[in-house]
């Protein structure tokens, strides 16, 4: 997410606290927040997929390869 988008999220928040938002601004704020949360989740998954763990027997396991690509059970 670009810094301009983060600045816009913050500006909309400050405006909502001070005077309120129009419907168009509320929609823009919701869209920007969803994009921000999606970026945070994507970055977290990427970080977790790059973790290597050394096992007691000395082997190294990449947790992303072992657990990262599994589908969630519903």
Biopython code that builds the backbone (N, CA, C, O; Angstrom):
import numpy as np
from Bio.PDB.StructureBuilder import StructureBuilder

atoms = [
    (1, "UNK", "N", (0.851, -1.170, 0.000)),
    (1, "UNK", "CA", (0.000, 0.000, 0.000)),
    (1, "UNK", "C", (0.891, 1.225, 0.000)),
    (1, "UNK", "O", (1.888, 1.288, 0.719)),
    (2, "UNK", "N", (0.526, 2.174, -0.797)),
    (2, "UNK", "CA", (1.321, 3.391, -0.926)),
    (2, "UNK", "C", (1.081, 4.327, 0.252)),
    (2, "UNK", "O", (0.020, 4.308, 0.877)),
    (3, "UNK", "N", (2.080, 5.139, 0.538)),
    (3, "UNK", "CA", (1.993, 6.079, 1.657)),
    (3, "UNK", "C", (0.838, 7.056, 1.469)),
    (3, "UNK", "O", (0.216, 7.461, 2.451)),
    (4, "UNK", "N", (0.538, 7.442, 0.231)),
    (4, "UNK", "CA", (-0.566, 8.367, -0.021)),
    (4, "UNK", "C", (-1.898, 7.763, 0.426)),
    (4, "UNK", "O", (-2.770, 8.467, 0.935)),
    (5, "UNK", "N", (-2.045, 6.444, 0.229)),
    (5, "UNK", "CA", (-3.278, 5.776, 0.634)),
    (5, "UNK", "C", (-3.392, 5.718, 2.156)),
    (5, "UNK", "O", (-4.477, 5.903, 2.707)),
    (6, "UNK", "N", (-2.285, 5.465, 2.825)),
    (6, "UNK", "CA", (-2.287, 5.446, 4.286)),
    (6, "UNK", "C", (-2.601, 6.836, 4.826)),
    (6, "UNK", "O", (-3.360, 6.982, 5.784)),
    (7, "UNK", "N", (-2.014, 7.851, 4.206)),
    (7, "UNK", "CA", (-2.304, 9.231, 4.610)),
    (7, "UNK", "C", (-3.778, 9.555, 4.416)),
    (7, "UNK", "O", (-4.376, 10.251, 5.236)),
    (8, "UNK", "N", (-4.367, 9.050, 3.332)),
    (8, "UNK", "CA", (-5.788, 9.296, 3.071)),
    (8, "UNK", "C", (-6.656, 8.595, 4.122)),
    (8, "UNK", "O", (-7.651, 9.164, 4.573)),
    (9, "UNK", "N", (-6.299, 7.386, 4.513)),
    (9, "UNK", "CA", (-7.031, 6.685, 5.582)),
    (9, "UNK", "C", (-7.006, 7.531, 6.852)),
    (9, "UNK", "O", (-8.035, 7.710, 7.504)),
    (10, "UNK", "N", (-5.845, 8.043, 7.196)),
    (10, "UNK", "CA", (-5.705, 8.858, 8.402)),
    (10, "UNK", "C", (-6.482, 10.163, 8.302)),
    (10, "UNK", "O", (-7.097, 10.597, 9.275)),
    (11, "UNK", "N", (-6.457, 10.788, 7.132)),
    (11, "UNK", "CA", (-7.199, 12.039, 6.935)),
    (11, "UNK", "C", (-8.702, 11.803, 7.071)),
    (11, "UNK", "O", (-9.407, 12.596, 7.694)),
    (12, "UNK", "N", (-9.183, 10.715, 6.487)),
    (12, "UNK", "CA", (-10.610, 10.404, 6.601)),
    (12, "UNK", "C", (-10.990, 10.109, 8.045)),
    (12, "UNK", "O", (-12.073, 10.491, 8.488)),
    (13, "UNK", "N", (-10.122, 9.440, 8.779)),
    (13, "UNK", "CA", (-10.404, 9.173, 10.186)),
    (13, "UNK", "C", (-10.509, 10.477, 10.972)),
    (13, "UNK", "O", (-11.450, 10.673, 11.741)),
    (14, "UNK", "N", (-9.534, 11.368, 10.772)),
    (14, "UNK", "CA", (-9.558, 12.643, 11.495)),
    (14, "UNK", "C", (-10.815, 13.438, 11.144)),
    (14, "UNK", "O", (-11.432, 14.048, 12.018)),
    (15, "UNK", "N", (-11.192, 13.430, 9.867)),
    (15, "UNK", "CA", (-12.391, 14.153, 9.449)),
    (15, "UNK", "C", (-13.636, 13.520, 10.063)),
    (15, "UNK", "O", (-14.554, 14.236, 10.463)),
    (16, "UNK", "N", (-13.684, 12.192, 10.144)),
    (16, "UNK", "CA", (-14.850, 11.529, 10.723)),
    (16, "UNK", "C", (-15.015, 11.897, 12.197)),
    (16, "UNK", "O", (-16.137, 12.021, 12.687)),
    (17, "UNK", "N", (-13.902, 12.069, 12.898)),
    (17, "UNK", "CA", (-13.956, 12.447, 14.308)),
    (17, "UNK", "C", (-14.352, 13.907, 14.483)),
    (17, "UNK", "O", (-15.037, 14.255, 15.445)),
    (18, "UNK", "N", (-13.923, 14.762, 13.558)),
    (18, "UNK", "CA", (-14.151, 16.197, 13.688)),
    (18, "UNK", "C", (-15.546, 16.613, 13.215)),
    (18, "UNK", "O", (-16.264, 17.316, 13.926)),
    (19, "UNK", "N", (-15.920, 16.178, 12.019)),
    (19, "UNK", "CA", (-17.166, 16.700, 11.446)),
    (19, "UNK", "C", (-18.043, 15.647, 10.792)),
    (19, "UNK", "O", (-19.177, 15.947, 10.420)),
    (20, "UNK", "N", (-17.569, 14.456, 10.644)),
    (20, "UNK", "CA", (-18.344, 13.410, 9.994)),
    (20, "UNK", "C", (-17.994, 13.286, 8.524)),
    (20, "UNK", "O", (-17.383, 14.179, 7.937)),
    (21, "UNK", "N", (-18.392, 12.156, 7.934)),
    (21, "UNK", "CA", (-18.061, 11.875, 6.543)),
    (21, "UNK", "C", (-19.333, 11.789, 5.705)),
    (21, "UNK", "O", (-20.406, 11.451, 6.204)),
    (22, "UNK", "N", (-19.185, 12.100, 4.429)),
    (22, "UNK", "CA", (-20.280, 11.885, 3.497)),
    (22, "UNK", "C", (-20.341, 10.400, 3.172)),
    (22, "UNK", "O", (-19.425, 9.651, 3.512)),
    (23, "UNK", "N", (-21.406, 9.977, 2.522)),
    (23, "UNK", "CA", (-21.539, 8.566, 2.153)),
    (23, "UNK", "C", (-20.397, 8.125, 1.230)),
    (23, "UNK", "O", (-19.866, 7.024, 1.378)),
    (24, "UNK", "N", (-20.027, 8.979, 0.287)),
    (24, "UNK", "CA", (-18.933, 8.645, -0.632)),
    (24, "UNK", "C", (-17.624, 8.487, 0.124)),
    (24, "UNK", "O", (-16.835, 7.592, -0.179)),
    (25, "UNK", "N", (-17.387, 9.351, 1.106)),
    (25, "UNK", "CA", (-16.161, 9.259, 1.903)),
    (25, "UNK", "C", (-16.165, 8.015, 2.784)),
    (25, "UNK", "O", (-15.119, 7.400, 2.994)),
    (26, "UNK", "N", (-17.337, 7.639, 3.304)),
    (26, "UNK", "CA", (-17.431, 6.412, 4.104)),
    (26, "UNK", "C", (-17.110, 5.194, 3.254)),
    (26, "UNK", "O", (-16.424, 4.281, 3.712)),
    (27, "UNK", "N", (-17.597, 5.173, 2.026)),
    (27, "UNK", "CA", (-17.305, 4.062, 1.120)),
    (27, "UNK", "C", (-15.823, 4.013, 0.785)),
    (27, "UNK", "O", (-15.220, 2.940, 0.758)),
    (28, "UNK", "N", (-15.233, 5.188, 0.529)),
    (28, "UNK", "CA", (-13.794, 5.254, 0.235)),
    (28, "UNK", "C", (-12.987, 4.767, 1.431)),
    (28, "UNK", "O", (-12.015, 4.030, 1.266)),
    (29, "UNK", "N", (-13.382, 5.174, 2.628)),
    (29, "UNK", "CA", (-12.679, 4.764, 3.836)),
    (29, "UNK", "C", (-12.754, 3.251, 4.014)),
    (29, "UNK", "O", (-11.755, 2.613, 4.346)),
    (30, "UNK", "N", (-13.922, 2.683, 3.798)),
    (30, "UNK", "CA", (-14.089, 1.237, 3.941)),
    (30, "UNK", "C", (-13.235, 0.493, 2.914)),
    (30, "UNK", "O", (-12.605, -0.512, 3.243)),
    (31, "UNK", "N", (-13.211, 0.982, 1.674)),
    (31, "UNK", "CA", (-12.411, 0.342, 0.628)),
    (31, "UNK", "C", (-10.918, 0.408, 0.964)),
    (31, "UNK", "O", (-10.198, -0.579, 0.812)),
    (32, "UNK", "N", (-10.461, 1.573, 1.419)),
    (32, "UNK", "CA", (-9.046, 1.728, 1.771)),
    (32, "UNK", "C", (-8.669, 0.853, 2.961)),
    (32, "UNK", "O", (-7.583, 0.274, 2.990)),
    (33, "UNK", "N", (-9.556, 0.758, 3.933)),
    (33, "UNK", "CA", (-9.269, -0.085, 5.106)),
    (33, "UNK", "C", (-9.182, -1.558, 4.715)),
    (33, "UNK", "O", (-8.302, -2.276, 5.189)),
    (34, "UNK", "N", (-10.094, -2.012, 3.851)),
    (34, "UNK", "CA", (-10.046, -3.409, 3.399)),
    (34, "UNK", "C", (-8.748, -3.697, 2.663)),
    (34, "UNK", "O", (-8.142, -4.752, 2.857)),
    (35, "UNK", "N", (-8.316, -2.761, 1.818)),
    (35, "UNK", "CA", (-7.061, -2.940, 1.085)),
    (35, "UNK", "C", (-5.881, -2.985, 2.056)),
    (35, "UNK", "O", (-4.958, -3.780, 1.879)),
    (36, "UNK", "N", (-5.912, -2.134, 3.078)),
    (36, "UNK", "CA", (-4.837, -2.101, 4.073)),
    (36, "UNK", "C", (-4.763, -3.423, 4.838)),
    (36, "UNK", "O", (-3.681, -3.982, 5.016)),
    (37, "UNK", "N", (-5.907, -3.918, 5.286)),
    (37, "UNK", "CA", (-5.939, -5.175, 6.032)),
    (37, "UNK", "C", (-5.458, -6.324, 5.154)),
    (37, "UNK", "O", (-4.727, -7.195, 5.625)),
    (38, "UNK", "N", (-5.860, -6.338, 3.884)),
    (38, "UNK", "CA", (-5.415, -7.384, 2.964)),
    (38, "UNK", "C", (-3.897, -7.342, 2.794)),
    (38, "UNK", "O", (-3.249, -8.389, 2.753)),
    (39, "UNK", "N", (-3.327, -6.141, 2.697)),
    (39, "UNK", "CA", (-1.871, -6.010, 2.575)),
    (39, "UNK", "C", (-1.158, -6.509, 3.831)),
    (39, "UNK", "O", (-0.135, -7.187, 3.736)),
    (40, "UNK", "N", (-1.689, -6.179, 4.996)),
    (40, "UNK", "CA", (-1.079, -6.629, 6.251)),
    (40, "UNK", "C", (-1.104, -8.151, 6.323)),
    (40, "UNK", "O", (-0.110, -8.773, 6.696)),
    (41, "UNK", "N", (-2.246, -8.756, 5.966)),
    (41, "UNK", "CA", (-2.351, -10.219, 5.987)),
    (41, "UNK", "C", (-1.379, -10.858, 5.002)),
    (41, "UNK", "O", (-0.726, -11.849, 5.329)),
    (42, "UNK", "N", (-1.279, -10.300, 3.804)),
    (42, "UNK", "CA", (-0.375, -10.836, 2.783)),
    (42, "UNK", "C", (1.074, -10.758, 3.260)),
    (42, "UNK", "O", (1.840, -11.702, 3.064)),
    (43, "UNK", "N", (1.453, -9.651, 3.879)),
    (43, "UNK", "CA", (2.815, -9.502, 4.398)),
    (43, "UNK", "C", (3.093, -10.480, 5.530)),
    (43, "UNK", "O", (4.185, -11.044, 5.605)),
    (44, "UNK", "N", (2.118, -10.688, 6.411)),
    (44, "UNK", "CA", (2.293, -11.623, 7.514)),
    (44, "UNK", "C", (2.461, -13.048, 6.996)),
    (44, "UNK", "O", (3.335, -13.776, 7.466)),
    (45, "UNK", "N", (1.648, -13.446, 6.050)),
    (45, "UNK", "CA", (1.765, -14.791, 5.469)),
    (45, "UNK", "C", (3.131, -14.967, 4.821)),
    (45, "UNK", "O", (3.761, -16.014, 4.973)),
    (46, "UNK", "N", (3.593, -13.951, 4.100)),
    (46, "UNK", "CA", (4.907, -14.041, 3.456)),
    (46, "UNK", "C", (6.010, -14.200, 4.494)),
    (46, "UNK", "O", (6.940, -14.981, 4.292)),
    (47, "UNK", "N", (5.917, -13.470, 5.599)),
    (47, "UNK", "CA", (6.922, -13.593, 6.654)),
    (47, "UNK", "C", (6.879, -14.976, 7.299)),
    (47, "UNK", "O", (7.919, -15.596, 7.524)),
    (48, "UNK", "N", (5.682, -15.450, 7.591)),
    (48, "UNK", "CA", (5.557, -16.755, 8.228)),
    (48, "UNK", "C", (6.028, -17.885, 7.315)),
    (48, "UNK", "O", (6.581, -18.877, 7.791)),
    (49, "UNK", "N", (5.813, -17.739, 6.010)),
    (49, "UNK", "CA", (6.237, -18.764, 5.059)),
    (49, "UNK", "C", (7.755, -18.812, 4.896)),
    (49, "UNK", "O", (8.277, -19.768, 4.323)),
    (50, "UNK", "N", (8.467, -17.810, 5.385)),
    (50, "UNK", "CA", (9.926, -17.779, 5.261)),
    (50, "UNK", "C", (10.642, -18.155, 6.554)),
    (50, "UNK", "O", (11.843, -17.920, 6.687)),
    (51, "UNK", "N", (9.928, -18.727, 7.493)),
    (51, "UNK", "CA", (10.536, -19.134, 8.765)),
    (51, "UNK", "C", (11.116, -20.542, 8.615)),
    (51, "UNK", "O", (10.435, -21.466, 8.170)),
    (52, "UNK", "N", (12.377, -20.682, 8.992)),
    (52, "UNK", "CA", (13.029, -21.985, 9.035)),
    (52, "UNK", "C", (13.187, -22.392, 10.500)),
    (52, "UNK", "O", (13.522, -21.577, 11.360)),
    (53, "UNK", "N", (12.936, -23.670, 10.755)),
    (53, "UNK", "CA", (13.041, -24.185, 12.113)),
    (53, "UNK", "C", (14.048, -25.329, 12.119)),
    (53, "UNK", "O", (13.980, -26.241, 11.294)),
    (54, "UNK", "N", (14.985, -25.263, 13.069)),
    (54, "UNK", "CA", (15.955, -26.335, 13.178)),
    (54, "UNK", "C", (15.401, -27.380, 14.138)),
    (54, "UNK", "O", (15.057, -27.075, 15.280)),
    (55, "UNK", "N", (15.323, -28.599, 13.661)),
    (55, "UNK", "CA", (14.805, -29.715, 14.444)),
    (55, "UNK", "C", (15.887, -30.256, 15.375)),
    (55, "UNK", "O", (17.074, -30.011, 15.157)),
    (56, "UNK", "N", (15.481, -30.990, 16.410)),
    (56, "UNK", "CA", (16.476, -31.541, 17.350)),
    (56, "UNK", "C", (17.520, -32.431, 16.667)),
    (56, "UNK", "O", (18.645, -32.535, 17.156)),
    (57, "UNK", "N", (17.170, -33.072, 15.549)),
    (57, "UNK", "CA", (18.141, -33.939, 14.870)),
    (57, "UNK", "C", (19.082, -33.156, 13.952)),
    (57, "UNK", "O", (19.928, -33.749, 13.283)),
    (58, "UNK", "N", (18.938, -31.826, 13.915)),
    (58, "UNK", "CA", (19.834, -30.989, 13.128)),
    (58, "UNK", "C", (19.303, -30.608, 11.760)),
    (58, "UNK", "O", (19.883, -29.741, 11.107)),
    (59, "UNK", "N", (18.234, -31.216, 11.307)),
    (59, "UNK", "CA", (17.669, -30.852, 10.010)),
    (59, "UNK", "C", (16.921, -29.535, 10.131)),
    (59, "UNK", "O", (16.470, -29.149, 11.209)),
    (60, "UNK", "N", (16.800, -28.854, 8.994)),
    (60, "UNK", "CA", (16.118, -27.569, 8.952)),
    (60, "UNK", "C", (14.838, -27.739, 8.137)),
    (60, "UNK", "O", (14.861, -28.268, 7.026)),
    (61, "UNK", "N", (13.730, -27.287, 8.699)),
    (61, "UNK", "CA", (12.435, -27.387, 8.041)),
    (61, "UNK", "C", (11.923, -25.985, 7.761)),
    (61, "UNK", "O", (11.879, -25.141, 8.657)),
    (62, "UNK", "N", (11.535, -25.737, 6.514)),
    (62, "UNK", "CA", (10.901, -24.469, 6.166)),
    (62, "UNK", "C", (9.420, -24.613, 6.471)),
    (62, "UNK", "O", (8.739, -25.448, 5.875)),
    (63, "UNK", "N", (8.919, -23.804, 7.394)),
    (63, "UNK", "CA", (7.538, -23.938, 7.826)),
    (63, "UNK", "C", (6.552, -23.542, 6.729)),
    (63, "UNK", "O", (5.428, -24.043, 6.701)),
    (64, "UNK", "N", (6.953, -22.659, 5.837)),
    (64, "UNK", "CA", (6.083, -22.287, 4.727)),
    (64, "UNK", "C", (5.860, -23.452, 3.787)),
    (64, "UNK", "O", (4.748, -23.660, 3.302)),
    (65, "UNK", "N", (6.906, -24.208, 3.529)),
    (65, "UNK", "CA", (6.767, -25.369, 2.656)),
    (65, "UNK", "C", (5.964, -26.472, 3.334)),
    (65, "UNK", "O", (5.217, -27.196, 2.675)),
    (66, "UNK", "N", (6.119, -26.600, 4.659)),
    (66, "UNK", "CA", (5.433, -27.678, 5.364)),
    (66, "UNK", "C", (3.976, -27.342, 5.668)),
    (66, "UNK", "O", (3.108, -28.208, 5.557)),
    (67, "UNK", "N", (3.698, -26.101, 6.047)),
    (67, "UNK", "CA", (2.351, -25.745, 6.497)),
    (67, "UNK", "C", (1.676, -24.670, 5.646)),
    (67, "UNK", "O", (0.447, -24.602, 5.628)),
    (68, "UNK", "N", (2.421, -23.844, 4.956)),
    (68, "UNK", "CA", (1.886, -22.678, 4.291)),
    (68, "UNK", "C", (0.940, -22.943, 3.148)),
    (68, "UNK", "O", (0.045, -22.134, 2.902)),
    (69, "UNK", "N", (1.101, -24.035, 2.444)),
    (69, "UNK", "CA", (0.287, -24.267, 1.265)),
    (69, "UNK", "C", (-0.916, -25.161, 1.533)),
    (69, "UNK", "O", (-1.645, -25.504, 0.603)),
    (70, "UNK", "N", (-1.134, -25.540, 2.779)),
    (70, "UNK", "CA", (-2.275, -26.404, 3.095)),
    (70, "UNK", "C", (-3.542, -25.564, 3.109)),
    (70, "UNK", "O", (-3.530, -24.404, 3.523)),
    (71, "UNK", "N", (-4.628, -26.160, 2.653)),
    (71, "UNK", "CA", (-5.915, -25.482, 2.675)),
    (71, "UNK", "C", (-6.532, -25.625, 4.049)),
    (71, "UNK", "O", (-6.335, -26.622, 4.743)),
    (72, "UNK", "N", (-7.290, -24.594, 4.428)),
    (72, "UNK", "CA", (-7.974, -24.629, 5.719)),
    (72, "UNK", "C", (-9.100, -25.633, 5.672)),
    (72, "UNK", "O", (-9.795, -25.758, 4.664)),
    (73, "UNK", "N", (-9.278, -26.343, 6.762)),
    (73, "UNK", "CA", (-10.384, -27.275, 6.856)),
    (73, "UNK", "C", (-11.630, -26.526, 7.278)),
    (73, "UNK", "O", (-11.596, -25.765, 8.245)),
    (74, "UNK", "N", (-12.718, -26.726, 6.576)),
    (74, "UNK", "CA", (-13.965, -26.015, 6.912)),
    (74, "UNK", "C", (-14.886, -26.890, 7.697)),
    (74, "UNK", "O", (-15.979, -26.461, 8.067)),
]
sb = StructureBuilder()
sb.init_structure("model")
sb.init_model(0)
sb.init_chain("A")
sb.init_seg("    ")
for serial, (resi, resn, name, xyz) in enumerate(atoms, 1):
    if name == "N":
        sb.init_residue(resn, " ", resi, " ")
    sb.init_atom(name, np.array(xyz, "f"), 0.0, 1.0, " ", f" {name:<3s}", serial, name[0])
structure = sb.get_structure()
